[in-house]
Amino acid sequence: QVQLLESGGGLVQAGASLRLSCSASGRTFSGYPVTWYRRAPGKEREFVAVSTKSGQTYYTNSVKGRFTISRDDAQETVYLEMTSLNPEDAAMYYCSMDQCWGPGTRVTISS
């Protein structure tokens, strides 16, 4: 069974950038869509971005132009490059593939 592990979260100031990583063990990402979600305190989990198995990418409107999802199937890693972070981006970020989830990585934004 695949295991996913997110990393790269942390505390940054508004306007800063972070790069999140999602690594897989037990299975490669190749041939699967990989999705980033986030859940802010007191809010529902929301879709952030997806990289389809063919490499197409889609984003929720609030992150378009600021976030970039990319995948390195050879390295078994999917990235979420986040720029111009604002307090509304603060959340636990999760990656998901084939109904499997990682434990999440926390992003905190100081204004």
C-alpha angles and dihedrals in degrees: 000000000000119000121201127201126188124204141166101071122132148128115302137161122256110276094031129117135236134183117214122199131203117196127189133210127185093030137028124243091237111121096014133095112239121206135195118212132175138201121201120202110283094005137101122260111269136197114251109172143335135205109203123217088259092052100256115143133212131183140194110254096249093063101037110127092015105060128053126192118202136167136212105193092181090057092040090232135123119197135205111199109198123191136175090025117197132188091265089065093063108116147105107284121211134185122211136192129172092349092308122121137197123226092255137239123244123236117195123185124200117203 
